[in-house]
């Protein structure tokens, strides 16, 4: 049998190749893909369409008036237009418009002013196509304030017409 002798130079070269080959760090792993954001979910509304809360929150149930006036303000016409569209969508609903006044003036004067305000809202809704038979009015004068301070900003809140559902609402 013949022996093969490996020379010291060859052994050193093989050892060097082996060491260099083993000493290399493996290449870094590819970057992880960017996380994909989940689509944002729309908030779940618990408001029932055609309900009193739907009218109040999504449409608007209140308009305001100037001192001693009962004309519907231009700023509030959009609210009444939304109410008319909402009432067209829910034809079984009947509403009552509540007319209110601030604390200034006599009880009798404010009852009359509240009635004029409620009727102004009703007339505007009727002009937008709502049947007059679906809209009643009532005046509370100064008897149902929502703010009790004797300030102009408070009085302005009390000079209002509020549309409330009388019948036919979804619950």
KEZAGU-275520 format. One line per field, with one value per residue: residue in three letters; x, y, z of N, C-alpha, C in turn; residue number from 1. Coordinates in nm, 2 decimals. Each point is the difference from the previous one (the first is absolute). Layout:
// residues N
residuo = ALA;...
nxx = X;...
nyy = Y;...
nzz = Z;...
caxx = X;...
cayy = Y;...
cazz = Z;...
cxx = X;...
cyy = Y;...
czz = Z;...
num = NUM;...
//
This chain:
// residues 171
residuo = UNK;UNK;UNK;UNK;UNK;UNK;UNK;UNK;UNK;UNK;UNK;UNK;UNK;UNK;UNK;UNK;UNK;UNK;UNK;UNK;UNK;UNK;UNK;UNK;UNK;UNK;UNK;UNK;UNK;UNK;UNK;UNK;UNK;UNK;UNK;UNK;UNK;UNK;UNK;UNK;UNK;UNK;UNK;UNK;UNK;UNK;UNK;UNK;UNK;UNK;UNK;UNK;UNK;UNK;UNK;UNK;UNK;UNK;UNK;UNK;UNK;UNK;UNK;UNK;UNK;UNK;UNK;UNK;UNK;UNK;UNK;UNK;UNK;UNK;UNK;UNK;UNK;UNK;UNK;UNK;UNK;UNK;UNK;UNK;UNK;UNK;UNK;UNK;UNK;UNK;UNK;UNK;UNK;UNK;UNK;UNK;UNK;UNK;UNK;UNK;UNK;UNK;UNK;UNK;UNK;UNK;UNK;UNK;UNK;UNK;UNK;UNK;UNK;UNK;UNK;UNK;UNK;UNK;UNK;UNK;UNK;UNK;UNK;UNK;UNK;UNK;UNK;UNK;UNK;UNK;UNK;UNK;UNK;UNK;UNK;UNK;UNK;UNK;UNK;UNK;UNK;UNK;UNK;UNK;UNK;UNK;UNK;UNK;UNK;UNK;UNK;UNK;UNK;UNK;UNK;UNK;UNK;UNK;UNK;UNK;UNK;UNK;UNK;UNK;UNK;UNK;UNK;UNK;UNK;UNK;UNK
nxx = 0.08;-0.05;0.09;-0.09;0.10;-0.06;0.04;0.09;0.04;-0.02;0.05;0.09;0.01;-0.01;0.08;0.07;-0.02;0.02;0.10;0.05;-0.02;0.05;0.10;-0.04;-0.05;-0.10;-0.05;-0.03;-0.10;-0.08;-0.02;-0.06;-0.10;-0.02;-0.03;-0.10;-0.04;-0.07;-0.10;-0.01;-0.05;-0.11;-0.01;-0.03;-0.10;-0.04;0.00;-0.13;0.01;-0.04;0.09;-0.04;0.08;-0.05;-0.12;0.02;0.06;-0.07;-0.11;-0.03;-0.03;0.10;-0.08;0.07;-0.04;-0.01;0.04;-0.12;0.07;-0.06;0.07;0.00;0.11;0.07;0.06;-0.13;0.00;0.13;-0.01;-0.08;0.09;0.09;-0.08;-0.02;0.13;0.02;-0.09;0.06;0.11;-0.06;-0.08;0.03;0.11;-0.06;0.01;0.05;-0.03;0.09;-0.08;0.11;0.00;0.07;0.07;0.04;-0.08;-0.13;-0.06;-0.10;0.09;0.07;-0.12;-0.04;0.11;-0.01;-0.13;0.03;0.09;-0.09;-0.09;0.10;0.04;-0.13;-0.02;0.12;-0.03;-0.11;0.07;0.07;-0.14;0.02;-0.08;-0.08;-0.06;0.13;-0.03;0.01;-0.06;0.09;-0.05;0.13;0.01;0.01;-0.09;0.07;0.07;0.10;0.00;0.04;0.11;0.01;0.04;0.05;0.11;-0.04;-0.03;0.11;0.05;-0.06;0.04;-0.09;0.01;-0.07;0.05;-0.11;0.03;-0.12;0.02;0.00;0.07;0.11;-0.01
nyy = -0.11;0.10;0.07;0.09;0.08;0.07;0.09;0.05;0.04;-0.12;-0.06;0.09;-0.02;-0.13;0.01;0.08;-0.08;-0.11;0.07;0.05;-0.11;-0.04;0.08;-0.01;0.12;-0.06;0.01;0.13;-0.04;-0.03;0.14;0.01;-0.05;0.12;0.02;-0.07;0.13;-0.04;-0.02;0.13;-0.05;0.02;0.11;-0.09;0.05;0.04;0.11;-0.01;-0.02;0.13;0.00;0.03;-0.10;-0.07;0.05;-0.02;-0.12;-0.07;0.05;0.00;0.02;0.09;0.10;0.11;0.09;0.12;0.09;-0.04;-0.09;-0.03;0.08;-0.11;-0.01;0.07;0.02;0.01;0.05;-0.02;0.04;0.09;0.03;-0.03;0.07;0.09;-0.01;0.01;0.09;0.04;-0.03;0.07;-0.04;-0.10;0.07;0.03;0.13;0.05;0.12;0.00;0.10;0.07;0.07;0.11;0.03;0.08;0.08;0.03;-0.08;0.09;0.10;-0.07;-0.03;0.12;0.05;-0.09;0.03;0.12;-0.03;-0.07;0.09;0.08;-0.08;-0.01;0.12;0.01;-0.10;0.06;0.11;-0.08;-0.01;0.03;-0.10;0.10;-0.11;0.00;0.13;-0.02;0.09;0.04;0.09;0.01;0.10;0.05;-0.09;-0.02;0.08;0.00;0.13;0.01;0.02;0.11;-0.06;0.08;-0.06;0.01;0.12;0.01;-0.08;0.08;0.09;-0.10;-0.08;-0.09;-0.07;-0.05;-0.13;0.01;-0.06;-0.13;0.03;-0.03;-0.11
nzz = 0.00;-0.08;0.06;0.02;-0.04;0.09;-0.09;0.08;-0.12;-0.05;0.11;-0.01;-0.13;0.02;0.10;-0.08;-0.10;0.08;0.05;-0.12;-0.05;0.11;-0.02;-0.12;0.03;0.04;-0.12;0.03;0.09;-0.10;-0.02;0.12;-0.07;-0.05;0.12;-0.04;0.00;0.10;-0.09;0.01;0.11;-0.07;0.08;0.08;-0.07;0.12;-0.08;0.03;-0.14;-0.01;0.09;0.12;0.04;-0.11;0.03;0.13;-0.01;-0.09;0.04;0.13;0.12;0.00;-0.01;-0.02;0.08;-0.07;0.08;0.06;-0.06;-0.12;-0.08;-0.09;0.07;-0.09;0.11;0.03;-0.11;0.01;0.13;-0.03;-0.09;0.09;0.08;-0.10;-0.04;0.13;0.01;-0.11;0.06;0.10;-0.10;0.09;0.00;0.12;-0.01;0.11;-0.04;0.10;0.02;0.01;0.12;0.01;0.11;-0.09;0.05;-0.01;0.08;0.00;0.01;0.09;0.05;-0.03;0.05;0.10;0.00;-0.01;0.09;0.07;-0.02;0.03;0.10;0.05;-0.01;0.06;0.09;0.01;0.00;0.08;0.01;0.13;0.01;-0.01;-0.04;-0.04;0.01;0.13;0.07;0.09;0.09;0.05;-0.09;0.12;0.00;-0.12;0.08;-0.09;0.01;0.12;-0.06;0.06;-0.11;-0.08;0.03;0.12;0.00;-0.07;0.09;0.08;-0.09;0.01;-0.11;0.07;-0.09;0.05;0.01;-0.06;-0.11;-0.01;0.11;-0.05;0.07
caxx = -0.08;0.08;-0.05;0.01;0.05;-0.04;0.11;-0.04;-0.06;-0.13;-0.09;-0.02;-0.09;-0.13;-0.05;-0.03;-0.13;-0.10;-0.02;-0.06;-0.14;-0.09;-0.01;-0.09;-0.13;-0.10;-0.06;-0.11;-0.13;-0.07;-0.09;-0.14;-0.09;-0.07;-0.14;-0.11;-0.09;-0.14;-0.09;-0.07;-0.14;-0.09;-0.06;-0.14;-0.10;-0.12;-0.11;-0.09;-0.05;-0.15;-0.02;0.01;0.14;0.04;-0.04;0.08;0.14;0.05;-0.07;-0.01;-0.14;-0.02;0.04;0.00;-0.06;0.04;-0.08;-0.13;-0.03;-0.04;0.04;0.10;0.13;0.06;0.10;-0.08;-0.08;0.06;-0.06;-0.14;0.00;0.04;-0.12;-0.10;0.05;-0.01;-0.15;-0.04;0.05;-0.08;-0.14;-0.10;0.03;-0.06;0.08;-0.05;0.10;-0.01;0.05;0.05;0.05;0.09;-0.08;-0.04;-0.14;-0.10;-0.03;-0.09;0.07;0.09;-0.08;-0.04;0.12;0.04;-0.09;0.04;0.13;-0.03;-0.07;0.09;0.07;-0.09;-0.02;0.12;0.00;-0.11;0.05;0.09;-0.07;-0.05;-0.14;-0.04;-0.07;0.10;0.07;-0.08;0.08;-0.04;0.09;0.03;0.04;0.12;-0.02;0.09;0.13;0.11;0.10;-0.07;0.07;-0.06;0.11;-0.04;0.03;-0.10;-0.13;0.01;-0.03;-0.14;-0.08;0.02;-0.10;0.05;-0.08;0.00;-0.08;-0.12;-0.04;0.05;0.15;0.06;0.06
cayy = 0.11;0.11;0.11;0.13;0.10;0.13;0.09;0.10;0.11;-0.03;-0.01;0.14;0.06;-0.06;0.05;0.14;0.01;-0.04;0.10;0.11;-0.04;-0.02;0.13;0.09;0.00;-0.03;0.13;0.04;-0.04;0.11;0.07;-0.05;0.09;0.10;-0.04;0.06;0.05;-0.05;0.12;0.06;-0.03;0.11;-0.02;-0.06;0.09;-0.07;0.08;-0.07;0.09;0.03;0.02;0.13;0.03;0.02;0.14;0.10;-0.01;0.00;0.10;0.13;0.02;0.13;0.12;0.11;0.12;0.12;0.06;0.05;-0.04;-0.14;-0.04;-0.10;0.06;-0.07;-0.10;-0.12;-0.05;-0.12;-0.10;-0.03;-0.08;-0.14;-0.06;-0.03;-0.11;-0.11;-0.03;-0.07;-0.14;-0.08;0.06;-0.03;0.09;0.13;0.08;0.12;0.11;0.07;0.14;0.04;0.14;0.02;0.03;0.14;0.02;-0.07;-0.13;0.00;0.05;-0.10;-0.11;0.05;0.00;-0.14;-0.05;0.06;-0.07;-0.14;0.01;0.04;-0.12;-0.08;0.06;-0.03;-0.14;-0.02;0.06;-0.10;-0.12;-0.08;0.01;0.07;-0.09;-0.07;0.10;0.07;0.10;0.03;0.10;-0.01;0.13;0.00;-0.10;-0.11;0.04;-0.09;0.07;0.08;0.13;0.12;0.05;0.00;-0.13;-0.10;0.04;-0.04;-0.14;-0.02;0.05;-0.11;-0.09;-0.14;-0.10;-0.13;-0.10;-0.02;-0.14;-0.07;-0.01;-0.13;-0.01
cazz = 0.00;-0.01;0.09;-0.06;0.10;-0.03;0.04;0.10;-0.07;-0.04;0.11;0.05;-0.09;0.02;0.13;-0.01;-0.08;0.09;0.11;-0.06;-0.04;0.12;0.07;-0.06;0.06;-0.11;-0.04;0.08;-0.06;-0.07;0.09;0.01;-0.07;0.09;0.04;-0.07;0.10;-0.02;-0.04;0.11;0.00;0.03;0.13;0.00;0.06;0.06;-0.02;-0.09;-0.09;0.02;0.14;0.05;0.01;-0.13;-0.03;0.08;-0.02;-0.14;-0.08;0.07;0.04;0.06;-0.07;0.09;-0.05;0.06;0.11;-0.04;-0.14;-0.02;-0.13;0.00;-0.04;-0.11;0.05;0.04;-0.11;-0.03;0.09;-0.04;-0.13;0.04;0.06;-0.11;-0.07;0.09;0.01;-0.13;0.01;0.10;-0.02;0.10;0.12;0.02;0.10;0.06;0.02;0.12;0.00;0.13;0.01;0.11;0.12;-0.01;-0.05;0.08;-0.03;-0.12;-0.11;-0.04;-0.06;-0.13;-0.08;-0.03;-0.10;-0.13;-0.04;-0.04;-0.13;-0.11;-0.04;-0.08;-0.14;-0.08;-0.03;-0.10;-0.13;-0.05;-0.05;0.11;0.02;0.12;0.09;0.08;0.09;0.09;0.07;0.14;0.05;0.14;0.05;0.08;0.10;-0.01;-0.04;0.01;0.07;0.10;0.03;-0.06;-0.09;-0.14;-0.06;0.06;-0.06;-0.14;0.00;0.03;-0.11;-0.09;-0.04;0.00;-0.07;0.07;-0.07;0.07;-0.03;-0.12;0.00;0.01;0.13
cxx = 0.09;-0.05;0.01;0.04;-0.05;0.10;-0.06;-0.06;-0.14;-0.10;-0.03;-0.11;-0.14;-0.06;-0.04;-0.13;-0.11;-0.04;-0.07;-0.15;-0.09;-0.01;-0.09;-0.14;-0.11;-0.07;-0.12;-0.13;-0.06;-0.09;-0.14;-0.09;-0.07;-0.14;-0.11;-0.10;-0.14;-0.08;-0.07;-0.15;-0.08;-0.06;-0.14;-0.09;-0.11;-0.12;-0.09;-0.06;-0.15;-0.03;0.01;0.15;0.07;-0.03;0.09;0.15;0.04;-0.07;0.01;-0.15;-0.03;0.04;-0.02;-0.06;0.07;-0.09;-0.12;-0.04;-0.05;0.03;0.11;0.13;0.06;0.10;-0.07;-0.08;0.06;-0.05;-0.14;0.00;0.04;-0.12;-0.10;0.04;-0.01;-0.14;-0.05;0.05;-0.08;-0.14;-0.10;0.02;-0.08;0.08;-0.08;0.12;-0.03;0.06;0.04;0.05;0.09;-0.09;-0.05;-0.14;-0.09;-0.03;-0.09;0.07;0.09;-0.07;-0.04;0.13;0.05;-0.09;0.04;0.13;-0.03;-0.07;0.10;0.08;-0.09;-0.02;0.12;0.01;-0.11;0.04;0.10;-0.06;-0.05;-0.15;-0.04;-0.07;0.10;0.07;-0.10;0.10;-0.05;0.10;0.01;0.04;0.13;0.00;0.10;0.14;0.10;0.12;-0.06;0.08;-0.06;0.11;-0.05;0.03;-0.10;-0.14;-0.01;-0.03;-0.15;-0.10;0.01;-0.13;0.06;-0.10;0.01;-0.10;-0.12;-0.05;0.07;0.15;0.04;0.07;0.09
cyy = 0.12;0.11;0.13;0.09;0.13;0.09;0.11;0.12;-0.03;-0.01;0.14;0.07;-0.06;0.05;0.15;0.01;-0.04;0.10;0.12;-0.03;-0.01;0.14;0.10;0.00;-0.03;0.14;0.02;-0.05;0.12;0.07;-0.06;0.10;0.09;-0.05;0.07;0.04;-0.06;0.12;0.04;-0.03;0.13;-0.02;-0.06;0.09;-0.09;0.08;-0.07;0.10;0.02;0.01;0.15;0.04;0.03;0.14;0.09;0.00;0.02;0.11;0.14;0.03;0.14;0.12;0.12;0.13;0.12;0.05;0.07;-0.03;-0.14;-0.04;-0.10;0.06;-0.08;-0.11;-0.13;-0.06;-0.14;-0.12;-0.04;-0.07;-0.14;-0.06;-0.04;-0.13;-0.13;-0.04;-0.06;-0.14;-0.09;0.06;-0.03;0.09;0.13;0.07;0.11;0.10;0.08;0.14;0.04;0.14;0.01;0.06;0.15;0.01;-0.07;-0.14;-0.01;0.04;-0.12;-0.12;0.03;-0.01;-0.14;-0.06;0.05;-0.07;-0.14;0.00;0.04;-0.13;-0.10;0.05;-0.02;-0.14;-0.03;0.06;-0.10;-0.13;-0.09;0.03;0.08;-0.09;-0.08;0.08;0.07;0.11;0.02;0.11;-0.02;0.14;-0.01;-0.11;-0.12;0.05;-0.11;0.06;0.10;0.13;0.12;0.07;-0.01;-0.14;-0.10;0.03;-0.05;-0.15;-0.03;0.04;-0.11;-0.06;-0.14;-0.10;-0.14;-0.09;-0.02;-0.15;-0.05;-0.03;-0.15;-0.01;-0.12
czz = 0.00;0.09;-0.08;0.11;-0.04;0.06;0.09;-0.07;-0.05;0.12;0.06;-0.10;0.02;0.13;-0.01;-0.08;0.09;0.11;-0.06;-0.04;0.11;0.08;-0.06;0.07;-0.11;-0.03;0.08;-0.07;-0.07;0.10;0.00;-0.08;0.10;0.04;-0.07;0.11;-0.04;-0.03;0.13;-0.01;0.04;0.14;-0.01;0.07;0.06;-0.02;-0.10;-0.09;0.02;0.15;0.04;0.01;-0.13;-0.05;0.07;-0.04;-0.15;-0.08;0.06;0.03;0.05;-0.09;0.10;-0.06;0.06;0.11;-0.06;-0.15;-0.01;-0.14;0.01;-0.05;-0.11;0.05;0.04;-0.11;-0.05;0.09;-0.04;-0.13;0.03;0.07;-0.10;-0.07;0.09;0.01;-0.13;0.00;0.10;0.00;0.11;0.13;-0.01;0.10;0.06;0.01;0.12;-0.01;0.14;-0.01;0.12;0.12;0.00;-0.05;0.09;-0.05;-0.13;-0.13;-0.06;-0.05;-0.14;-0.09;-0.03;-0.10;-0.14;-0.05;-0.04;-0.14;-0.11;-0.04;-0.08;-0.14;-0.09;-0.04;-0.11;-0.13;-0.07;-0.04;0.11;0.01;0.13;0.10;0.08;0.10;0.09;0.07;0.14;0.04;0.15;0.05;0.07;0.10;0.00;-0.04;0.01;0.07;0.10;0.04;-0.06;-0.08;-0.15;-0.07;0.05;-0.07;-0.15;-0.01;0.02;-0.10;-0.12;-0.04;-0.01;-0.06;0.07;-0.06;0.09;-0.02;-0.12;0.00;0.01;0.14;0.01
num = 1;2;3;4;5;6;7;8;9;10;11;12;13;14;15;16;17;18;19;20;21;22;23;24;25;26;27;28;29;30;31;32;33;34;35;36;37;38;39;40;41;42;43;44;45;46;47;48;49;50;51;52;53;54;55;56;57;58;59;60;61;62;63;64;65;66;67;68;69;70;71;72;73;74;75;76;77;78;79;80;81;82;83;84;85;86;87;88;89;90;91;92;93;94;95;96;97;98;99;100;101;102;103;104;105;106;107;108;109;110;111;112;113;114;115;116;117;118;119;120;121;122;123;124;125;126;127;128;129;130;131;132;133;134;135;136;137;138;139;140;141;142;143;144;145;146;147;148;149;150;151;152;153;154;155;156;157;158;159;160;161;162;163;164;165;166;167;168;169;170;171
//
